[in-house]
Amino acid sequence: MDLSQASRPLMWNVSVSWPMYAMFVVACLLFGYGAWRRIASWRKGKASNERLSDFGKRFWILIKELLFQTRVRNSSLPGWFHSFIFYSFIFLVITTAVVALDVDFGTTFFRGYVYVFFTVGAELAGLLILVGISIAAIRRYVVKPKTLENTSADGWPLLLIGFMVLTGFLTEGLRIAVIGDPYRWLSPIGTAASFLFAGISPEAGAVTHQVLWWTHTVAGMAWIALIPYTKFVHMLALPTNVFFSKLKPRGELARVDIEALMEKADAEDFNVGVAAVKDFTWKQRLDFDACISCGRCDDICPAVMAGHPFSPKRFIHASRDLTHAIDGNGQPVQAKPAEAGAEGAEAAAGADGKDLVVGNAVDEKFIWYCRTCMACMEVCPAAIDHVDSMMEVRRNELMIQGRVPTEASRALKSLETSGNPFGPRSYRSEWVAKNRIPVIPEGGDVDVLFWIGCCTTYDETKQKIATDLLTLLDRSGISYGVLGEDETCCGDPARVVGDERLFQEIAKKQVAVLNQRKFRVLLVNCPHCYNVLKNEYPQFGGNFRVAHHSEFLHEMLWSGVLRPSRARAMRIAYHDPCYLGRYQKIYQSPREVLRAIPGAKVLEMGNHHERSMCCGGGGGHYWMDLKPAAGGERINNLRVDQLEKSGADTLVTACPYCLQMLNDSLKLRNLDEKIRAIDLASLVLESVEPEAKPRT
């Protein structure tokens, strides 16, 4: 059979086609109106000018995501069945367009090998769509993951898609049954469907075919029209959200100059962060509509896994529902009274307080359970900025409403009065002098300026990290020094809790101090300090080359400055700190350092790399002790459970906070004698040549 002549009758048995085009126009008008309403709703939000830049880069990000579905496919099963549906739908749309060229413009494109390609491809595409929606339905209605909610709004889109594909195959089968097709073997599913109509008379077949054809057409037009009004809106909102996704470093929060704001703002107009719906930016409103309720954020959220009364998905959904209600596009909400600061909150939102986020969308404790670990944002296929939005609510709660957990309040008070959240400022200078660490004066010049960090300085169990790292610097011959009494906290505790005023005061002072010294590298051992110094301080004029000690050690090992030689059999599990991994994408350097140690076998815990579990101390929880719900667990205990299952006898991390949190849990689980917890720098020091002796 000559495939170069392959073809079939187009628009067979459809004598009048103008109703189809009329329906298409109506569908497009309804789509356009719905899309306009959505866009108008987004534009009600406040400005977010940082999203209106680098359009060329944004365009390529969008194209890559549309072509390769990388964010969608970062969750194996749901990602793949969505890809089946997405790519297949695209192919069917292209096939329909090719057919339309021949029908409407009289071309003969849809024949021969082109016909073979599109016919076989359309059969496969239809089959993959049915497979995809079947897997989706089984997962949703049979497996029923607890983080995946089920509503009518979730089910009928699957039915509509399946209905369109099935009516398409049945229509094709009727055509084959009535008039035959010499190339039917190119359409195996349509051919199989034709057996359902075996023996049907030509007259009855023609009538039934017309009914099926128009039913299929109406379903397709309905799908187009319904996109902006239903869950299909993600086809509009999700690509738009990806296009406007954050290009700046993940760890850099948007902010205004608090000092300047306080000087020029009237007391009645002064506001920081998000108190009410009117405070959301257009990008945050877009985030809410882009959510497809897949539940991936809850699947990976450590607070959800530990049974805490928190859910990133619920925050997005509740904010969306409140926004739609206030806009008049949803059910009205009844404001819930807030215990503290209610009068100020209602004044910011309106007399009735129905606009308030805290009190209507979420309760007062909800946002404080977030660990700011960024796991939700890592796996979100819609590029939603969960953490950034929750931080804006935290800022308002602390700075405007005056609501903050008691333990965090104590840490902030110490930070403001002593320059650190732990203890007397003088203790830093005493410790530096005791260890004979060179202090760099104003105008001083060194290769490496070591930022000690509060957690390392004020806790004896963490001081070993600094002394071991400095011993390695001594071994390398690199000139280094510290700021001494001029170093205060970097401000991260204030930043993550939401005290933007205090953070900015600290940042401006420390930038001035750092700019008075000359150095090639600003070396840190704490990922939280690393994030602030690298990603936040540039907003205040602090543009430094910042290196985390895991990177620095990696460089020294691979340049031959340090040579691990002491062999010791160890089964090592490396814990990825959130602020080093997901925030900075530093995953390989510490693991390569560990693999360079003789006798070390590097294992992985259940959650690792991008999907690593938080130690539980992020988001200010090193200073807070919020209780889990009944039956819940501490996050660090869950992480240590994963550690035990890995079979490791040594836990290595590169964050003093993580080290403390996990050490505490090892003791609670009675595993501290079985599994040793140690910082990366300390383990490297143990493995290098004898001349790298510890500082005394």
Legacy VTK file of the C-alpha trace (Angstrom):
# vtk DataFile Version 3.0
C-alpha trace
ASCII
DATASET POLYDATA
POINTS 696 float
0.000 0.000 0.000
1.410 3.350 -1.105
1.658 5.530 1.994
2.516 8.544 -0.145
-1.155 8.581 -1.193
-2.625 7.999 2.262
-5.586 10.232 3.173
-9.208 10.190 4.312
-12.319 12.264 3.636
-12.215 15.439 5.720
-15.410 16.688 7.375
-17.177 13.556 6.142
-20.928 13.627 6.754
-20.783 17.258 7.970
-22.759 19.199 5.391
-22.946 22.494 7.296
-19.903 23.761 9.168
-20.827 27.378 9.938
-22.424 26.482 13.324
-19.034 25.129 14.391
-17.346 28.433 13.572
-20.136 30.345 15.278
-19.643 28.256 18.415
-15.903 28.851 18.172
-16.428 32.619 18.095
-18.775 32.432 21.092
-16.309 30.211 22.962
-13.477 32.648 22.278
-15.598 35.595 23.433
-16.485 33.803 26.658
-12.853 32.851 27.131
-11.752 36.432 26.495
-14.257 37.858 28.963
-13.239 35.375 31.650
-9.546 36.015 31.033
-10.154 39.776 31.219
-11.905 39.352 34.579
-9.015 37.300 35.921
-6.430 39.812 34.757
-8.503 42.674 36.170
-8.563 40.871 39.516
-4.781 40.468 39.490
-4.307 44.133 38.634
-6.156 45.153 41.793
-3.034 44.174 43.708
-0.236 46.496 44.692
2.790 47.033 42.488
5.510 44.405 42.244
7.939 46.194 39.966
10.804 43.738 40.370
8.733 41.292 38.311
8.666 43.704 35.364
12.253 43.294 34.203
14.457 41.038 32.064
11.636 40.048 29.740
14.022 38.204 27.433
15.186 35.955 30.256
11.626 35.474 31.448
10.526 34.496 27.948
13.132 31.740 27.720
12.233 30.461 31.193
8.627 30.211 30.027
9.508 28.480 26.755
11.721 25.929 28.527
9.000 25.197 31.060
6.340 24.804 28.377
8.542 22.543 26.271
10.112 20.403 28.987
7.634 20.681 31.894
10.538 20.557 34.350
8.620 21.947 37.321
5.606 19.758 36.613
7.678 16.592 36.297
9.647 17.074 39.531
7.090 14.776 41.151
7.325 11.423 39.404
3.847 9.932 38.979
1.679 13.094 38.896
4.268 14.800 36.741
4.342 12.062 34.164
0.590 11.645 33.814
0.254 15.407 33.457
2.898 15.288 30.730
0.915 12.559 28.948
-2.114 14.860 28.908
-0.246 18.102 28.153
1.935 16.969 25.248
-0.877 14.899 23.765
-3.287 17.829 23.882
-0.732 20.026 22.141
-0.332 17.414 19.418
-4.102 17.104 18.916
-4.457 20.894 18.655
-1.726 20.964 15.999
-3.409 18.085 14.157
-6.724 19.958 14.173
-4.986 23.060 12.818
-3.432 21.057 9.968
-6.844 19.598 9.062
-8.340 23.093 9.166
-5.788 24.281 6.606
-7.019 21.726 4.081
-10.707 22.272 4.869
-10.753 26.067 4.989
-8.017 27.016 2.545
-8.142 24.168 0.040
-4.588 22.980 0.614
-3.593 19.333 0.249
-1.213 19.240 3.157
-3.017 16.527 5.127
-2.124 13.573 2.955
0.698 11.164 2.263
3.388 10.871 4.903
2.098 13.962 6.704
-1.235 12.172 7.043
0.513 9.050 8.327
2.453 11.048 10.915
-0.523 12.981 12.262
-2.928 10.040 12.151
-0.653 7.697 14.077
0.369 10.522 16.395
-3.245 11.497 17.106
-4.110 7.889 17.943
-1.204 7.696 20.369
-2.010 11.128 21.825
-5.615 10.184 22.488
-4.522 6.952 24.132
-1.986 8.753 26.347
-4.640 11.260 27.432
-6.932 8.424 28.484
-4.054 6.740 30.326
-3.139 10.036 31.986
-6.631 10.863 33.232
-7.133 7.258 34.348
-3.992 7.413 36.493
-5.099 10.808 37.801
-8.546 9.461 38.675
-7.126 6.370 40.402
-4.751 8.529 42.429
-7.490 10.987 43.362
-10.380 8.601 44.075
-8.739 5.267 44.949
-5.314 5.993 46.450
-6.549 9.289 47.972
-3.334 10.930 49.256
-4.226 12.893 52.369
-2.714 16.079 50.933
-4.893 15.888 47.808
-8.369 17.265 48.374
-11.379 16.101 46.360
-14.165 18.399 45.246
-16.528 18.448 42.282
-14.342 21.154 40.794
-11.516 18.605 40.608
-13.466 15.700 39.118
-15.468 17.029 36.214
-12.462 18.454 34.297
-11.146 14.893 34.062
-14.561 13.770 32.814
-14.706 16.521 30.192
-11.254 15.714 28.846
-12.020 12.010 28.742
-15.390 12.680 27.114
-13.775 14.718 24.329
-11.259 11.983 23.576
-13.784 9.140 23.707
-16.299 10.912 21.448
-13.434 11.581 19.056
-12.529 7.903 18.871
-16.203 6.882 18.541
-16.747 9.389 15.731
-13.717 8.004 13.939
-14.944 4.452 14.494
-18.356 5.257 12.977
-16.742 6.745 9.887
-14.650 3.606 9.408
-17.676 1.357 10.039
-19.885 3.186 7.509
-17.548 3.999 4.590
-14.477 1.922 5.369
-10.872 3.094 5.277
-8.036 1.439 3.347
-5.594 2.947 5.823
-7.533 1.929 8.914
-4.507 0.118 10.289
-3.010 3.568 10.924
-5.899 4.149 13.361
-5.950 1.055 15.597
-8.128 2.613 18.313
-10.588 4.053 15.805
-10.660 0.687 14.064
-11.353 -1.060 17.356
-14.177 1.424 18.002
-15.652 0.632 14.574
-16.460 -2.904 15.732
-18.937 -1.388 18.183
-20.973 -0.317 15.155
-20.603 -3.479 13.096
-23.722 -4.106 11.015
-25.135 -0.601 11.391
-26.972 0.629 8.307
-25.474 3.517 6.314
-28.444 5.737 7.167
-28.361 5.027 10.898
-24.575 5.286 10.871
-24.677 8.707 9.218
-27.204 10.047 11.730
-25.323 8.619 14.705
-22.062 9.978 13.309
-23.504 13.487 13.068
-24.764 13.306 16.647
-21.369 12.162 17.898
-19.465 14.673 15.742
-21.479 17.641 16.992
-21.361 16.359 20.570
-17.581 16.147 20.295
-17.450 19.650 18.809
-19.681 21.173 21.487
-17.542 19.561 24.194
-14.406 21.041 22.648
-15.925 24.518 22.418
-17.219 24.265 25.986
-13.723 23.414 27.129
-12.336 26.563 25.491
-15.055 28.744 26.998
-14.694 27.289 30.500
-10.930 27.711 30.866
-10.984 31.049 32.782
-13.920 30.061 35.011
-12.813 26.643 36.247
-9.774 24.736 37.401
-8.640 24.893 33.779
-7.629 28.485 34.599
-4.221 27.104 35.501
-3.629 26.897 31.737
-3.736 30.693 31.775
-2.438 31.518 35.246
0.365 28.974 35.560
2.399 29.979 32.473
1.839 33.625 33.377
3.109 32.951 36.894
6.167 31.142 35.564
6.886 34.105 33.284
6.760 36.500 36.244
8.578 34.156 38.635
11.335 35.424 40.883
14.634 36.051 39.107
16.445 37.408 42.143
18.104 35.005 44.596
15.592 32.976 46.557
16.943 34.274 49.823
16.404 37.923 48.923
13.125 39.303 50.214
11.422 42.331 48.703
11.497 45.288 51.064
11.062 49.005 51.475
13.364 51.301 53.434
11.704 51.300 56.852
13.616 54.360 58.054
12.560 56.396 55.035
9.008 55.083 55.277
8.714 56.116 58.914
10.027 59.589 58.159
7.617 60.411 55.370
4.512 58.350 56.124
1.571 59.679 58.067
0.832 57.600 61.140
-2.565 56.612 59.781
-1.121 55.434 56.454
1.919 53.619 57.822
1.876 49.934 56.994
4.425 47.184 56.522
3.723 43.779 55.042
0.290 42.281 54.468
-2.563 42.892 56.883
-5.497 42.688 54.492
-6.442 41.690 50.971
-5.748 45.207 49.728
-2.083 44.743 50.697
-1.457 41.789 48.384
0.574 42.546 45.269
-0.669 41.618 41.806
1.918 38.815 41.770
0.558 37.358 45.003
-2.961 37.446 43.573
-1.637 35.682 40.495
-0.005 33.091 42.763
-3.372 32.308 44.325
-5.059 31.638 40.964
-2.083 29.662 39.640
-2.439 27.047 42.390
-3.730 23.757 40.983
-4.299 22.133 44.397
-1.880 19.314 43.605
-0.785 19.079 47.245
2.915 18.724 46.486
3.736 21.576 48.871
1.991 19.764 51.720
3.628 16.457 50.771
7.095 17.944 51.328
6.345 20.469 54.099
8.101 19.392 57.329
5.437 21.044 59.496
2.691 19.087 57.722
4.704 15.861 57.930
5.145 16.406 61.662
1.437 17.001 62.227
1.661 20.695 63.044
-1.412 22.926 62.472
0.002 24.381 59.276
-0.248 23.882 55.524
1.281 25.970 52.727
-1.528 24.853 50.432
-4.131 25.963 52.944
-2.458 29.366 53.201
-2.661 29.846 49.426
-6.233 28.540 49.223
-7.458 30.589 52.174
-5.817 33.742 50.825
-7.323 33.086 47.395
-10.812 32.469 48.771
-10.657 35.589 50.928
-9.414 37.659 47.993
-12.184 36.401 45.715
-14.780 37.032 48.416
-13.631 40.601 48.971
-13.532 41.171 45.207
-17.108 39.927 44.954
-16.159 36.751 43.087
-16.833 34.336 45.919
-18.780 33.698 49.097
-18.683 36.498 51.681
-16.589 35.860 54.766
-17.388 36.625 58.366
-14.536 38.372 60.131
-13.210 36.559 63.175
-12.172 38.762 66.090
-8.463 39.108 66.704
-7.335 39.094 70.293
-4.530 41.629 70.174
-4.165 44.649 67.966
-7.667 44.181 66.575
-8.478 47.869 66.403
-5.361 48.705 64.425
-5.881 45.738 62.140
-9.488 46.651 61.397
-8.494 50.219 60.727
-5.976 48.990 58.169
-8.509 46.697 56.566
-11.750 48.571 56.893
-14.294 49.099 59.613
-15.683 45.566 59.577
-12.339 43.765 59.436
-13.563 41.302 56.797
-10.521 42.147 54.686
-8.051 40.843 57.281
-5.824 37.907 56.381
-5.143 36.918 59.996
-8.546 36.304 61.499
-10.294 35.361 58.240
-7.921 33.376 56.054
-5.758 31.971 58.866
-5.604 32.236 62.641
-2.945 34.081 64.620
-0.684 31.075 65.256
-0.799 29.646 61.747
1.990 31.604 60.041
4.433 31.072 62.896
4.598 27.332 62.185
6.323 27.963 58.840
10.033 27.046 58.895
10.802 29.166 55.779
12.612 26.061 54.503
11.488 26.695 50.911
10.528 23.046 50.331
7.059 24.089 49.161
8.503 26.479 46.588
11.019 23.878 45.424
8.341 21.404 44.352
5.550 23.781 43.304
4.822 23.323 39.568
3.176 26.765 39.451
6.207 28.721 40.765
4.205 30.090 43.707
6.125 32.138 46.283
4.588 30.693 49.451
7.375 31.773 51.803
7.633 35.345 50.531
3.898 35.880 51.017
3.911 34.394 54.512
6.879 36.575 55.433
4.865 39.642 54.442
2.096 38.561 56.827
4.679 37.959 59.572
6.118 41.436 59.067
2.712 42.988 59.539
1.861 40.831 62.517
5.040 41.827 64.344
5.560 45.425 63.280
1.973 46.674 63.006
-0.207 44.352 65.082
2.412 43.664 67.754
1.756 39.915 67.759
4.715 37.546 67.995
5.414 34.339 69.960
6.858 35.099 73.394
10.115 33.164 72.906
10.835 34.972 69.651
10.128 38.281 71.345
12.810 37.567 73.951
15.366 36.734 71.263
14.562 39.950 69.395
14.928 41.999 72.573
18.352 40.476 73.212
19.286 41.077 69.585
18.381 44.755 69.836
20.097 45.394 73.165
23.136 43.091 72.915
23.675 42.760 69.179
22.912 39.042 69.218
20.001 36.817 70.267
22.010 34.751 72.762
23.880 36.741 75.385
26.178 39.624 76.387
28.026 41.299 73.548
31.306 41.262 75.467
31.421 37.477 75.334
32.332 37.562 71.631
35.417 39.715 72.272
36.463 37.547 75.205
36.189 34.388 73.124
38.164 35.916 70.238
40.924 37.056 72.605
41.016 33.706 74.387
41.591 31.883 71.099
44.140 34.457 69.868
42.220 35.069 66.671
43.583 38.046 64.713
41.196 41.010 64.642
41.170 43.178 61.524
41.034 46.895 62.351
39.491 49.592 60.171
41.526 49.829 56.969
42.957 46.346 57.493
43.610 44.031 54.535
43.417 40.221 54.553
42.692 37.395 52.160
39.846 35.981 54.230
37.588 37.812 56.641
35.943 35.156 58.775
32.418 35.985 59.896
32.066 33.970 63.086
28.305 34.213 63.547
26.250 34.325 66.744
25.288 30.677 66.957
28.943 29.685 66.682
30.224 32.322 69.099
27.764 32.004 71.955
27.479 28.242 72.241
30.474 26.253 73.417
29.417 23.169 71.479
29.498 25.206 68.238
32.720 27.091 68.967
34.569 23.981 67.868
33.301 24.588 64.329
35.054 27.955 64.244
38.273 26.806 65.909
38.533 23.774 63.628
37.928 25.901 60.554
40.547 28.425 61.692
42.994 25.567 62.240
42.480 24.557 58.623
43.091 28.169 57.572
46.320 28.149 59.592
47.330 24.997 57.734
46.620 26.626 54.368
48.785 29.671 54.995
45.983 32.037 54.040
45.923 35.385 55.836
42.715 35.848 57.756
41.068 37.740 60.565
37.771 38.559 62.223
35.889 41.735 63.075
36.058 41.132 66.805
33.770 43.360 68.837
32.639 45.149 65.653
30.811 42.006 64.540
27.228 41.720 65.675
24.487 39.385 64.534
23.907 39.561 60.780
20.220 40.199 61.471
18.798 36.945 60.174
16.769 36.181 63.338
14.985 39.519 62.960
14.527 38.932 59.241
12.872 35.507 59.521
10.608 36.525 62.392
9.488 39.652 60.566
11.141 42.529 62.459
12.130 44.391 59.322
13.034 47.586 61.184
15.576 45.824 63.389
16.973 43.811 60.494
17.567 46.898 58.381
19.230 48.745 61.261
21.625 45.843 61.792
22.288 45.373 58.077
23.168 49.035 57.506
25.556 49.096 60.478
27.305 45.862 59.542
27.650 46.863 55.894
29.392 50.039 57.054
31.711 47.980 59.282
32.561 45.528 56.500
33.187 48.295 53.976
35.883 49.666 56.292
37.994 46.533 55.706
39.603 45.058 52.617
39.298 41.350 51.972
39.031 38.956 49.050
36.544 36.551 50.601
34.001 36.866 53.391
33.978 33.346 54.850
31.023 32.070 56.891
30.121 28.742 58.471
26.407 29.451 58.982
24.048 29.178 55.972
21.729 31.774 57.517
24.577 34.294 57.725
25.639 33.242 54.237
22.213 33.975 52.799
21.913 37.375 54.467
25.454 38.517 53.645
25.292 37.300 50.054
21.690 37.983 49.054
20.319 40.626 51.433
23.246 42.940 52.184
23.663 44.063 48.538
20.390 45.977 49.003
22.246 48.083 51.588
25.479 48.591 49.670
27.234 45.447 50.855
28.576 43.761 47.732
31.044 41.150 48.885
32.348 37.836 47.658
30.796 35.517 50.224
31.818 31.874 50.578
30.336 29.194 52.780
32.914 27.002 54.446
31.686 23.944 52.527
32.628 25.678 49.265
35.892 26.964 50.712
36.929 23.542 51.976
36.051 22.039 48.614
38.310 24.570 46.900
41.194 23.931 49.319
40.929 20.171 48.897
40.786 20.248 45.119
43.646 22.748 44.871
45.809 20.476 47.015
46.143 22.895 49.922
44.545 20.295 52.180
45.072 16.565 51.696
42.897 14.140 53.670
45.027 11.119 54.504
43.796 9.631 57.759
41.608 6.705 56.845
38.674 5.836 59.050
35.735 3.651 58.122
32.598 5.765 58.402
29.085 5.553 57.054
28.220 9.223 56.645
24.801 10.745 56.059
24.939 14.381 55.027
22.064 16.649 56.080
21.390 19.455 53.584
20.699 22.697 55.493
17.733 24.474 53.908
19.526 27.802 53.644
22.502 26.168 51.946
20.687 23.679 49.738
17.365 24.991 48.490
18.286 28.636 49.037
21.760 28.539 47.456
21.719 25.285 45.440
24.884 24.065 47.172
24.546 20.290 47.218
27.615 18.755 45.616
30.501 20.634 47.260
30.005 19.213 50.771
29.385 15.712 49.422
32.538 15.822 47.299
34.489 16.940 50.357
33.142 13.942 52.283
33.944 11.524 49.455
37.534 12.789 49.499
37.985 11.518 53.062
39.621 8.058 53.056
37.320 5.328 54.326
34.194 7.455 54.172
31.064 6.038 52.573
28.467 8.712 51.874
24.851 7.615 52.297
21.608 9.490 51.734
18.640 9.848 54.037
15.073 9.427 52.820
14.824 13.125 51.960
17.952 14.660 50.489
19.218 17.290 48.070
16.286 19.427 46.859
13.812 17.378 48.883
15.818 17.424 52.105
13.851 17.806 55.336
14.321 20.855 57.526
15.932 20.300 60.937
12.988 22.149 62.470
14.926 25.244 63.551
14.251 27.414 60.509
11.916 30.390 60.390
12.919 31.497 63.878
12.036 28.163 65.491
15.456 27.907 67.069
13.994 30.424 69.541
10.369 29.267 69.450
8.834 26.125 70.885
5.436 25.937 69.214
3.763 22.671 70.117
2.579 20.254 67.415
-1.051 19.228 67.306
-2.165 16.175 69.267
-0.428 13.153 67.817
2.176 15.341 66.121
5.943 15.130 66.407
8.973 17.406 66.508
10.461 17.900 63.063
14.016 17.183 64.204
12.832 13.836 65.572
11.406 12.906 62.165
14.706 13.828 60.551
16.670 11.684 62.992
14.290 8.802 62.284
15.305 9.113 58.623
18.932 9.236 59.704
18.615 6.005 61.675
16.995 4.236 58.724
19.894 5.258 56.466
22.291 3.037 58.421
24.772 5.865 58.978
27.000 6.051 62.039
28.010 9.666 61.413
25.775 12.638 60.734
27.481 15.543 58.995
25.980 18.930 58.377
27.254 22.398 57.520
25.037 24.560 59.718
25.417 25.210 63.459
21.647 25.449 63.923
21.053 22.113 62.191
23.839 20.550 64.230
22.203 21.644 67.485
18.669 20.649 66.486
19.712 17.200 65.286
22.034 16.628 68.235
19.134 17.358 70.566
16.997 14.817 68.780
19.733 12.174 68.816
19.727 12.502 72.596
15.933 12.369 72.784
15.965 9.209 70.664
18.850 7.720 72.726
20.970 7.525 69.590
23.754 9.930 70.584
26.148 7.074 71.435
25.327 5.180 68.255
25.452 8.097 65.813
27.895 10.980 66.027
26.862 14.427 64.800
29.668 16.657 63.539
30.227 19.689 61.350
31.908 19.310 57.973
34.934 21.413 58.983
35.580 19.342 62.095
35.459 16.089 60.148
37.856 17.441 57.526
40.293 18.496 60.251
40.255 14.962 61.648
41.219 13.587 58.251
44.052 15.888 57.145
47.775 15.474 57.735
49.077 15.578 61.314
50.526 19.078 60.918
46.963 20.452 60.835
46.790 20.447 64.612
43.797 21.868 66.471
44.093 25.363 67.906
44.774 25.506 71.631
LINES 1 697
696 0 1 2 3 4 5 6 7 8 9 10 11 12 13 14 15 16 17 18 19 20 21 22 23 24 25 26 27 28 29 30 31 32 33 34 35 36 37 38 39 40 41 42 43 44 45 46 47 48 49 50 51 52 53 54 55 56 57 58 59 60 61 62 63 64 65 66 67 68 69 70 71 72 73 74 75 76 77 78 79 80 81 82 83 84 85 86 87 88 89 90 91 92 93 94 95 96 97 98 99 100 101 102 103 104 105 106 107 108 109 110 111 112 113 114 115 116 117 118 119 120 121 122 123 124 125 126 127 128 129 130 131 132 133 134 135 136 137 138 139 140 141 142 143 144 145 146 147 148 149 150 151 152 153 154 155 156 157 158 159 160 161 162 163 164 165 166 167 168 169 170 171 172 173 174 175 176 177 178 179 180 181 182 183 184 185 186 187 188 189 190 191 192 193 194 195 196 197 198 199 200 201 202 203 204 205 206 207 208 209 210 211 212 213 214 215 216 217 218 219 220 221 222 223 224 225 226 227 228 229 230 231 232 233 234 235 236 237 238 239 240 241 242 243 244 245 246 247 248 249 250 251 252 253 254 255 256 257 258 259 260 261 262 263 264 265 266 267 268 269 270 271 272 273 274 275 276 277 278 279 280 281 282 283 284 285 286 287 288 289 290 291 292 293 294 295 296 297 298 299 300 301 302 303 304 305 306 307 308 309 310 311 312 313 314 315 316 317 318 319 320 321 322 323 324 325 326 327 328 329 330 331 332 333 334 335 336 337 338 339 340 341 342 343 344 345 346 347 348 349 350 351 352 353 354 355 356 357 358 359 360 361 362 363 364 365 366 367 368 369 370 371 372 373 374 375 376 377 378 379 380 381 382 383 384 385 386 387 388 389 390 391 392 393 394 395 396 397 398 399 400 401 402 403 404 405 406 407 408 409 410 411 412 413 414 415 416 417 418 419 420 421 422 423 424 425 426 427 428 429 430 431 432 433 434 435 436 437 438 439 440 441 442 443 444 445 446 447 448 449 450 451 452 453 454 455 456 457 458 459 460 461 462 463 464 465 466 467 468 469 470 471 472 473 474 475 476 477 478 479 480 481 482 483 484 485 486 487 488 489 490 491 492 493 494 495 496 497 498 499 500 501 502 503 504 505 506 507 508 509 510 511 512 513 514 515 516 517 518 519 520 521 522 523 524 525 526 527 528 529 530 531 532 533 534 535 536 537 538 539 540 541 542 543 544 545 546 547 548 549 550 551 552 553 554 555 556 557 558 559 560 561 562 563 564 565 566 567 568 569 570 571 572 573 574 575 576 577 578 579 580 581 582 583 584 585 586 587 588 589 590 591 592 593 594 595 596 597 598 599 600 601 602 603 604 605 606 607 608 609 610 611 612 613 614 615 616 617 618 619 620 621 622 623 624 625 626 627 628 629 630 631 632 633 634 635 636 637 638 639 640 641 642 643 644 645 646 647 648 649 650 651 652 653 654 655 656 657 658 659 660 661 662 663 664 665 666 667 668 669 670 671 672 673 674 675 676 677 678 679 680 681 682 683 684 685 686 687 688 689 690 691 692 693 694 695
